[in-house]
């Protein structure tokens, strides 16, 4: 039995779809000409790419206790937080192309995205965090030790 080009092409597209197997959501963006984009849950390496600069900017060390780590993170400049959010944004935003769903930005685009970062970008980041079960309510955060801010490279 020979596969038709249409079936083979559809299988190839499914295999090469970077969203397959990951939680993702299509989001309408009226701010961007009503474009429809896909937001993927953050992977472990995305989380490290997002948080590592904050850890370094804060000077958090693996041996810091929670109170010390929180105090250090609180002292991080707002622009560092925006850059961190932009770093997550470039990792989780996908657009549909003629070749299928692809990331719109490379990692190196994070600073450029940070320079334009606003409410629409934040909505993408919030959606990604929700998809990855990483969005924590502030009140719940205070009650759960498992929701601590990561203070080591192993988190």
Buried (B, 14 or more C-beta within 10 A) or exposed (E): EEEEEEEEEEEEEEEEBBBEEBBBBEBEBEEEEEEEBBBBBBEEEBBBBBBBBBBEBBEBEEEBEEEEBBEBBEEBEEEBBBBBBBBBBBBBBBEEEEEBBBBBBEEEBBEEBBEEBEEEBEBBBEBBBBBBEBEBEEEEEEEEEEEEBBBEEEE
